Amino acid sequence: MKKIANIIEALSRHEDNEAVKILETVGTNCHIDDVRELAVKALVKRNSEESLGVVIENKGKGVNDLSARVAMTTINELLALKEKETAIKVLDRTIENHEEQDVKDTARSIRALMSFSL
């Protein structure tokens, strides 16, 4: 698990957007909760529209993960961001444009929590 954690950490620091695709494809799709949890932490840490979109907008990933632990880790990481503007932008976009009502509702709840943490 230590090697996986090191790889995910390196990907979180990699500036190329291909790293986001790898974290999404390999990390957030993994059947192991610990790996998904590390992947969402790395994606939130990147704090870009693309990486935050993965953990906010996708059903079954990040805040919408079937594992409550992974979902709560994602929410806590979002709330801990020092620069919340990008996350708020992605949350607002999700609330306005997403097709799935449950994804919209989750984004709306997180948006409310973030407004209290500003």
Buried (B, 14 or more C-beta within 10 A) or exposed (E): EEEBBEBBBEBBEBEEEEBBBBBBEBBBEBEEBBBBBBBBBBBBBBBBBBBBBBBBBBBEBBBBBEEEEBBEBBBEBBBEBEEBEBBBEBBEBBBEEBEEEEBBEBBBEBBEBBEEEE
